[in-house]
Amino acid sequence: MPVPHAPRRRVPRRLGLALLAAAALLGGVPAQAADAADGPGWTAEPAAGRAGAAVRPYFYLAGAPGTVLEDSLALANPTDREHTVTLRGADAYDTAAGALAVRPAAKPGAESGAVPGAGSWISFGRGATVRLPARTRAVVPFTVTLPPGSAPGDHPAALVATEATEAGASSQAGRAAGAGREVAVRVNLRVGGPAVAALTVEDVAVRDEAGAEVIAYTLVNRGNVALAPTLAVRADGSFGEVPGRAPHALPVELPPGRRVRLTEPWPGAPQFGRVRLTLTVTAPGAARATAAASAWCLPRSTAARAGLGLLALGGATAAALLLVRARRARRVRDLREDPAPQPLPNERSRQLTGASR
């Protein structure tokens, strides 16, 4: 007699995958997967001055012309593979969004007409190429030599760490291993001397971006120190003041001599009418700068434009009717003021008596 068996239940595929994932978390993940999770791994940041000191987000070095300044860059490799990093100094600037950007390295043998900036003052000596074994950390010293004739004020620069792609390695494999990665650390250099803070705002205009009004303008740092500007916008319409923008800090730092084109959202822009805008820009130590411009605000939606067109057509029709009415009224008034001419008295008597002329 056959022995009955309970039917076998199949474990759903999704449940099986979930169980495997849980087992992997409990029992550890393969080394290859751990390396992939770590990504490129190596980091570059300012070295701590002393044990327990807070991490510095950037370097700040100051001195008189002719001074040699010293500091150190910390490189860390927490991964299980070796990395080789090349270090250099570079001229730096801020993008319109406030992000750090650096000038590309000059190619060997290439001639450039550009004047060397603060990046050329930085030197790593013989430590420009650093080999980082797995799970190690290195502190690399560098010097900044301020030229004797350097202008006083702020000079933006950066330390750039680059790992080149290995010869023969594919681009995808190189990116997975961190090759070709470039990290920049900001260096704020200040040369001693008279500090001049000067800021101007120019080229104010109103334009449409994605169906919304924005205010475009240009900021220019005409001094020799970096500036953190604050902007306020006043708007005056045909019937009084309309919503502008309250004073607020801009997410950008302007190095000396820097010119940047920015846009400011204007959620309070009127739907229709002529508006005069006044932009006021301030910065610590700098005089207040203002610029003004006038612009027409027009409806952006199709329905609003159609309504505005019908309104204009109705206004033109009403104006034409009023003009015709005014002309008719003028004619009637002229006829009343100028009656028909009457015959002379002698001519009238001859007509009544029938006498010959």
C-alpha positions in Angstrom: 0.0 0.0 0.0 1.5 3.2 -1.0 2.4 5.6 1.7 0.9 9.0 1.1 3.4 12.0 1.0 2.7 15.6 1.6 2.9 17.6 -1.6 6.2 19.5 -2.2 5.9 23.2 -2.1 8.1 25.3 -4.4 9.8 28.2 -2.8 9.1 31.3 -4.9 12.2 32.7 -6.7 11.9 36.1 -5.0 11.9 34.5 -1.6 15.0 32.5 -2.5 16.8 35.6 -3.6 15.9 37.3 -0.3 17.2 34.4 1.7 20.5 34.4 -0.2 20.9 38.1 0.4 20.3 37.6 4.1 22.8 34.8 4.2 25.3 37.0 2.5 24.8 39.8 5.0 25.1 37.4 8.0 28.1 35.4 6.6 30.0 38.3 5.0 30.3 39.4 1.4 33.0 38.4 -1.1 36.1 40.5 -1.2 35.4 41.5 -4.8 32.0 42.9 -3.9 33.5 44.8 -0.9 36.0 46.5 -3.2 33.2 47.5 -5.6 31.2 49.0 -2.7 34.2 51.0 -1.6 34.5 52.6 -5.1 37.7 54.5 -5.9 38.4 54.7 -2.2 41.4 57.0 -1.9 40.8 60.5 -0.5 42.7 63.8 -0.3 42.2 66.5 2.3 44.2 69.0 4.4 46.2 67.3 7.0 45.3 67.8 10.6 47.6 70.2 12.4 47.7 68.2 15.6 46.1 65.0 17.0 42.4 65.4 17.6 42.1 68.6 15.6 39.1 69.2 13.4 39.3 68.4 9.7 39.9 71.5 7.6 37.6 71.9 4.6 40.3 73.8 2.7 43.8 75.4 3.1 44.2 79.0 4.2 47.8 80.4 4.0 48.8 84.1 4.3 52.1 85.9 4.2 54.0 88.9 2.9 55.5 88.9 -0.6 58.7 86.8 -0.7 57.5 84.5 2.1 57.7 80.7 1.8 54.7 79.0 3.4 54.4 75.3 4.4 51.5 72.9 4.9 50.7 69.2 4.3 48.1 67.2 2.3 46.8 63.9 3.7 46.1 61.0 1.3 44.2 57.9 2.5 43.7 54.5 0.8 41.2 52.3 2.7 40.8 49.8 -0.2 42.5 46.5 -0.7 44.5 47.6 -3.8 47.4 49.9 -4.4 47.0 53.4 -5.9 49.5 55.8 -7.4 48.6 59.5 -7.2 50.2 62.5 -8.9 50.0 65.8 -7.2 50.2 69.4 -8.6 49.2 72.9 -7.9 46.6 74.6 -10.1 44.9 78.0 -10.6 41.4 77.8 -9.3 38.1 79.7 -9.7 34.5 79.3 -8.7 31.8 78.4 -11.2 28.4 80.3 -11.4 27.0 77.7 -9.1 29.7 78.2 -6.5 31.6 75.0 -7.2 35.4 74.8 -7.3 37.0 74.5 -10.7 40.7 74.3 -11.7 42.7 75.1 -14.8 43.9 72.1 -16.7 47.6 71.2 -16.5 49.8 72.5 -19.2 51.0 69.9 -21.7 54.7 69.3 -21.8 56.3 71.5 -24.5 53.2 73.5 -25.1 53.5 77.3 -25.2 50.8 79.3 -23.4 50.3 83.1 -23.4 48.5 83.0 -20.1 50.2 84.6 -17.1 51.0 81.9 -14.4 48.7 82.2 -11.4 48.9 81.2 -7.8 48.9 77.5 -8.8 52.5 77.9 -10.0 53.6 79.0 -6.5 52.9 75.5 -5.1 55.6 72.9 -5.1 55.6 69.3 -3.8 59.3 68.8 -4.6 60.2 65.2 -5.1 56.9 64.1 -3.5 54.8 64.9 -6.6 54.1 61.2 -7.2 52.8 59.2 -4.2 52.4 55.4 -4.0 49.6 54.4 -1.7 49.7 50.7 -0.6 46.4 49.1 0.4 44.9 50.4 3.7 47.6 53.0 4.3 47.7 56.8 4.8 50.4 59.3 3.7 51.0 62.9 4.7 52.7 64.9 1.9 54.3 68.2 2.6 54.3 71.1 0.1 55.4 74.7 0.0 53.9 77.9 -1.4 56.4 80.6 -2.4 54.8 84.1 -2.6 56.7 86.0 -5.3 58.4 89.3 -4.2 56.3 91.3 -6.6 53.0 89.6 -6.1 50.0 91.8 -5.7 48.3 92.1 -2.3 45.0 90.4 -1.8 43.5 87.0 -2.3 44.8 84.5 -4.9 42.7 81.4 -5.4 44.5 78.1 -6.0 44.0 74.3 -5.5 45.9 71.1 -4.9 45.0 68.5 -7.5 45.5 64.8 -7.0 45.1 62.6 -10.1 45.4 58.8 -10.7 46.2 58.0 -14.3 44.7 55.1 -16.2 47.1 52.2 -16.4 48.5 51.3 -19.8 46.5 48.5 -21.4 43.6 48.7 -19.1 40.2 49.3 -20.5 38.4 52.6 -19.7 35.6 50.8 -17.9 38.0 48.7 -15.8 40.0 51.8 -15.1 37.0 53.8 -13.8 36.0 50.8 -11.6 39.4 50.7 -10.0 39.6 54.5 -9.5 42.0 55.2 -12.4 41.6 58.6 -14.0 40.0 60.0 -10.9 40.9 63.7 -10.0 40.3 65.4 -6.6 40.9 69.1 -6.0 41.4 70.7 -2.6 40.8 74.5 -2.3 43.8 76.7 -1.3 43.0 80.3 -0.2 46.2 82.3 -0.5 46.4 85.9 0.8 49.3 88.2 0.1 49.8 90.9 2.7 49.3 94.6 1.8 46.4 97.0 1.4 43.1 95.2 1.0 40.6 96.7 -1.5 37.0 95.4 -1.5 35.1 96.6 -4.6 32.0 95.1 -6.2 29.7 96.2 -9.0 26.5 94.8 -10.5 25.9 95.2 -14.3 23.8 94.2 -17.3 20.5 93.7 -15.5 17.7 92.1 -17.6 14.5 90.0 -17.3 14.1 86.9 -19.3 12.0 83.8 -19.5 13.3 80.4 -18.3 10.9 77.4 -18.5 7.9 79.6 -18.3 9.0 81.6 -15.3 10.5 85.1 -15.1 14.1 85.3 -13.9 16.4 88.3 -13.4 19.8 88.0 -15.1 22.7 90.2 -13.9 26.5 90.3 -13.8 28.7 90.6 -10.7 32.3 91.9 -11.0 34.9 91.8 -8.2 37.0 94.9 -8.9 39.1 94.6 -5.7 41.9 92.4 -4.6 40.1 90.3 -1.9 37.5 87.5 -2.3 33.9 88.6 -1.7 30.8 86.9 -0.5 28.0 89.0 -2.0 24.4 89.6 -0.7 21.6 90.6 -3.2 18.3 92.5 -2.7 15.8 93.2 -5.5 13.2 96.1 -5.5 10.5 96.1 -8.1 8.2 99.1 -8.9 5.2 98.7 -11.2 2.8 101.1 -12.8 0.6 101.1 -9.6 3.3 101.0 -6.9 5.8 98.5 -5.5 5.4 94.8 -6.5 7.1 91.8 -4.8 10.8 91.7 -5.3 13.5 89.7 -3.4 14.5 90.3 0.2 18.3 90.6 1.0 19.9 87.1 0.9 23.4 85.7 0.6 24.4 84.3 -2.9 25.8 80.8 -3.1 29.0 82.1 -4.8 32.4 83.5 -3.7 34.0 86.0 -6.1 37.8 85.9 -6.3 39.6 89.2 -7.2 39.0 90.2 -10.8 36.3 87.6 -11.4 33.2 88.4 -13.5 30.2 86.0 -13.3 26.8 86.0 -14.9 24.0 84.9 -12.5 20.2 84.5 -12.6 17.8 85.2 -9.7 14.3 83.6 -9.5 11.4 86.1 -9.4 8.3 84.4 -8.2 6.5 87.7 -7.5 6.7 88.9 -11.1 3.4 90.5 -12.2 1.5 88.9 -15.0 1.3 92.1 -17.1 2.8 95.6 -16.9 6.0 97.6 -17.0 8.3 97.1 -14.0 11.5 98.9 -13.0 13.9 96.7 -11.1 16.7 98.0 -8.8 19.3 95.5 -7.7 21.4 96.2 -4.6 24.5 94.2 -3.9 26.6 94.3 -0.8 29.7 92.5 0.6 31.7 92.8 3.8 34.1 95.7 3.5 32.8 96.8 0.1 30.6 99.8 -0.8 27.0 99.2 -1.8 26.5 98.7 -5.5 23.2 99.2 -7.4 22.0 98.8 -11.0 18.5 99.3 -12.5 16.6 98.3 -15.6 13.0 98.4 -16.9 11.2 95.5 -18.5 7.7 94.5 -19.7 6.1 91.5 -18.0 3.8 89.6 -20.3 1.6 86.5 -19.8 3.4 83.3 -20.5 0.4 80.8 -20.9 -1.5 80.5 -24.2 -4.9 81.2 -22.5 -3.5 84.3 -20.8 -2.1 85.6 -24.1 -5.4 84.9 -25.9 -7.2 86.8 -23.2 -4.8 89.7 -23.4 -5.3 89.7 -27.2 -9.1 89.8 -26.9 -8.7 92.6 -24.3 -6.6 94.6 -26.6 -9.0 94.1 -29.5 -11.9 95.2 -27.3 -10.0 98.3 -26.3 -9.2 99.2 -29.9 -12.8 98.7 -30.8 -14.0 100.9 -28.0 -11.5 103.6 -28.9 -12.7 103.5 -32.5 -16.3 103.9 -31.4 -15.5 106.8 -29.1 -13.6 108.5 -32.0 -16.5 108.2 -34.3 -18.9 109.5 -31.7 -16.6 112.5 -31.0 -16.5 113.4 -34.7 -20.3 113.2 -35.0 -20.7 115.4 -31.9 -18.3 117.9 -33.3 -20.2 118.1 -36.6 -23.5 118.8 -34.8 -21.9 121.5 -32.7 -20.4 123.2 -35.7 -23.8 123.2 -37.5 -25.5 124.8 -34.5 -22.9 127.4 -34.1 -22.9 128.4 -37.9 -26.6 128.9 -39.1 -27.6 129.3 -42.8 -26.8 132.8 -44.3 -29.7 135.3 -44.4 -30.5 137.6 -47.5 -29.6 141.3 -47.3 -32.5 143.7 -46.3 -32.8 145.5 -49.7 -32.8 142.2 -51.5 -35.5 140.9 -49.1 -37.8 143.9 -49.7 -37.5 143.6 -53.4 -38.5 140.0 -53.2 -41.6 140.9 -51.1 -42.8 143.9 -53.4 -41.9 142.4 -56.7 -40.1 145.6 -57.7 -37.6 145.4 -60.5 -33.9 145.4 -59.6 
